[in-house]
Amino acid sequence: MGERYPNADQLETIFADYQRLKEENAALRQLLAVNGISIPAQQKIASPPPANPEVHDPAVDERSGKGAKIALFRSLFRGREDVYAFRMRFKNGDWGYVPASIRDWKAVLSAEGALKRKIDQKTRKLLPLTDDVFRQHLEGKQTIGIYPLLLDETCWFLAVDFDKKSWQEDASAFLETCRDLGVSAAIERSRSGNGGHVWIFFERAIPAATARKLGSLILTRTMDRRHQLGMDSYDRFFPNQDTMPKGGFGNLIALPLQWIPRQNDNSVFLDSDFRPYPDQWSFLSCVQKMAPDRVEALVYEAMRTGNIIGVRISLTDEDDEAKPWTMPPSQRRIPQPIEGSLRRISLCPPRTEFRSRRHNPG
């Protein structure tokens, strides 16, 4: 008799078990790193195939068909696929992003006050991210934002946001540190033209906490090298959270290569002189992804030596997500001044009349 091979269901179960063990292993490695325990050397083993195999032509360029371009695009800019956001203009003239969904407006409008949001979340039907959605983005018919933090609190990429006048200088320094560490990174000018995103892609989804620690390491090394200048233009990481916020999706990031800003050389990838690559698709075809083992090794060494700074976590909540027009462009709240007069209080030193029970016969 010939060899018996596992059927499709058995293969799926085996692969699911393998992925679970890999995730547990990554979590244990992170725990060891936090406690300063070295990881024993291990024999290299072949990496498993990704959970969602990337099927795209490695030689995509400007002349390629839409299908090949979308496949390449989706293989890089991967986030949650069960939900996405789109950019829209509201009645007051402000722009913002909202989750794409079919809403039960009758139920929402019949609710009162704070119940409207709860009813909306309960009754809306979120729309999935499809090839057609990507096509409309690339053709300029709508602007799409994706949620990089997955439900299992992993991510496929890390993006670093730079803005303000010094964004090019600071991004250049950040990219130089990436090269020193052997980290492949790509710089994109934002749709406004007044900032940029540095993108680092991974071969498979890794814990968001680990990805953000990698960003913190690169940021720390960059600031150490040019501490006299600082990194004033650094704004945030995407994903902006280590864990999924309760009732939310985490912060979104707008996708690059939207047709309309591309006409002004914005929302495009740039070379070391901040000039747009003449063939954006040919450049993306050559982008290298970072191996998870390499990320873990860099993060472990940085934590062992203390060469890493903490980064702020976004406090954006579901209210902000439901009302993006109330947020400034950076999506960070501006601290409000305290109104009214402040009451002066006096702190008195503790009284010294206390004596312990042992010395008090009464």
Secondary structure, 3 states (H helix, E strand, C coil): CCCCCCCHHHHHHHHHHHHHHHHHHHHHHHHHHHCCCCCCCCCCCCCCCCCCCCCCCCCCCCCCCHHHHHHHHHHHCCCCCCCCEEEEECCCCCEEEEECEECCHHHHHHCCCCHHHHHHHHHCEECCCCHHHHHHHHCCCCCEEECCCCCCCEEEEEEEEECCCCHHHHHHHHHHHHHHHCCCCEEEECCCCCCEEEEEEEEEEEEHHHHHHHHHHHHHHHHHHCCCCCCCCEEEEECCCCCCCCCCCCCCEECCCCHHHHCCCCCCEECCCCCECCCHHHHHHCCCCECHHHHHHHHHHHHHHCCCCCCCCCCCCHHHHHCHHHCCCCCCCCCCCCCCCCCCCCCCCCCCCCCCHHHCCC
